[in-house]
Amino acid sequence: MGTDTLRTDAADGADGAAERRREQRGWYFYDWACSVYSTSVLTVFLGPYLTSVAESAADADGYVHPLGIPVRAGSFFAYSVSLSVIVAVLVMPLVGAAADRSGRKKPLLAAAAYTGATATTGMFFLDGDRYLLGGLLLVVANAAQSVAMMLYNSYLPQIAPPEERDAVSSRGWAFGYAAGSLVLVANLVLYTGHDSFGLSESAAVRICLASAGLWWGAFALVPLRRLRDRRAAAREAALPGFRQLAATVRDMRRRPLTLAFLLAYLVYNDGIQTVISQASVYGSEELGLGQSTLIVAVLLVQVLAVAGALALGLLARRYGAKRTILGSLVAWTVTLAAGYFLPAGAPGWFFVLASGIGLVLGGSQALSRSLFSHLVPPGKEAEYFSAYELSDRGMSWLGPLLFGLTYQLTGSYRDAIISLVAFFVLGFLLLARVPVRRAIGDAGNPVPERI
């Protein structure tokens, strides 16, 4: 069987094209389903709320004691997120290898998606001083989300031929941002008007958290009905987590250009993730903006990311994915430089900054995913995307570290935010050096006319 046939599984003729389009539309809906968790739960509500629950359980010195370990209540959320990353690092390589070897990704995707959705829905019961319940649910939901996204991403090479992947990946990101925006608007209406609905502030937050889990579980049915598994040749049993990751990295070393792209992505994506996580800190601490302004800015980023993902997808069709990503990294650099000069107490200018972030956010991530899909050897999609997902989620700690150290040394959040330019400049230089056409050929894949 030819490589192109193996990768896209698209039959000749109108029936094959129609089936491929149907599967692609189903694939978009997983982004629609799970992005609400990232937006409403992780970005907006859970951090402050879980911190308040931990503080209510803290002793007179402000410490909670999970498993007898003294932890500052204000650090509990961050530590829970870190623990979830460790769990994901252990599980993702194992699940990815099992998916490739069995050819049965869909049952594994279903298990991960509904584990995460159930844990998120269970956050409704996070009240009083149940901080341990909150930490446990966060670890389970976040790790499950990472595993599910790895499996979801690995479908891309199988449902889209090379010339379609930029557009398909961009539409998936756009669907996710659209869903995040829609649900966040509903959440904010409920949260800001909780008194008129006869709810306490705590009850409103818990409903917002649980609704993200219900949304995730309900819309995950669409991709699970439309995506289909591909038969895989029998292979050896999957290895334990870290051993499997090491085996994947060894395999990548035989394809150094794929590894070179992953290194570039690791660097500039670290910058992207740090901007996302620290922009609200910069807005509140340096610019003196209120919580309502920051929430509106998050919503603005979500809405404009839809347009940005689609627009950069169109640019990639004309100029190629690599050039478009490089252009987006220049735009990120300009946006951060502008953010350095923002005046304090001026929400209008902060909204302009949020607009710039939104316009490049979705597209740079979507095109990175589609470009990487060309560099994955046939039959190793889930295994390689587990490494990609680890780069996305498990390695994004250097940016926050640089941000924190810069602030500690200078006492200036402006210096801290501008320090992140280094990630985009270095990422640009590393990506510019990757000969993507040769990398695609070395991976055993057909080279698109424009890449």
C-alpha positions, 0 to 999 in steps of 0.5 A: 500500500502506498504511503499517501493511501496509508496516511489519508485512507481516502478512497478515489472518487466522490464517495471517498471525498465525502467520507473524508469531509464527514470525518473531518467535520467530526474531528473539528467537534472534539476541539469544540467539546474540550476547549471549554475546559481550557477556557472556562476552567483553567484560564478563568475560574478554577485557579482563583476558586480552588485557591480560595477553597484551600485558604478556607482549609488553611491553618493559622499560618496559611498552610494546608497539609495534603498527605501531611506535607505543608503547602501554602494555600496560595501555591496549591493550585500551581502544584496541582497543575504541575502534578497533572503534568507529571501524570500526563508525562507518564501516561501519554507515551504509553497510550500513544504507543498502544494506539499506534500498535493496536490501531484502536485510537477511538476507544482510548480517546473515549476513555480519556475524554470521558475521564476528563469530562467526569472529573470536570463535572465533579467540580460541582461538589468542590465547596467548603474546604474540600481542597483535596477533592479539587486538587484530585479532580484537577490532576485527573481532568488535566492529565486526561485532557493531555492524553485525549489531545494527543490522540485527537491530534494524531488523527490529523495525518489520517483524515486529511491529505497533505494539501488539506492539513493546514486548513483542517487544523486551522478550522479545528482550532477555530471551532475550539476558540468559538466554543470557548467564547460562547460558553465563557459569555454564558458563564460570565452572565451567570457569574456576574448576575448570580444574585439575580439567579438566586445563587451564591458566588460559590454556587455560580462558579461551581455551576460554571465548572461543571457545565464545562464538563457536561459540554465536553462529554456531550459534544465528544459524542460527535467525533466518537461517532464519525472518526474511525480506526485504521487497522495497524500491523501487529507490533511488539507490546507497548513499553512503560511510560518513560521507556516508551518516551525514550524509545520514541526519542531514539526513533526521532534521532534517526530523523534529526530534521523532525527533532529539529522542528520539535525543538523550535516548536518547544522554544516558541511555544514556551513563549506563547504559553507563558504570555497566555498564563502571565498576561493577566498578572501583567495586566493586574500588577503592572497596569492596575486593571480590574478583574472584569477588564481582564475577563473581557480581555480573555473573551476578546482573545478567544473571539479574535483567535477564531478569525486569526486561525482561519486567516493564517490558514488562508495565508498558509495556503498561499505562502506555505505553513513554515513562512506563515508561522515565521511571520506569526513569530514576528507578530508575537515579537511586535505585540510583546514590544508594544505591551512593554510600552502600555500605559498603566490604568488604560484598559483600551490599550490592554484590549488592543494588546489582547487583540494582537495576541488573539489574532496570532494565537490560534493560527500559530498553534494550528499551523504548527500542528499541521506542519508537524503532521507532515514530519511524522513517519507512517504508523507512528502518529500517536507515538510522535504526537505524544512527544509533541503534546509533551512539548506543548504541555510538559515542557512549558516551564522555562518561560514562567521561570524566566518571567519570574527570575526577571521580575525578581531581579528587576522588580519590573513586570515590564522587564519580565514581559519583554524578556519573553521576546527571547523565545520568539526570536530563538524559535524563529531562528531555529525554525528558519533553519529547518528544511521542511521539504527534506524533513517531510521526505525523510519521514517517508511522506509525500511533499506538498506543492506548498509547505 
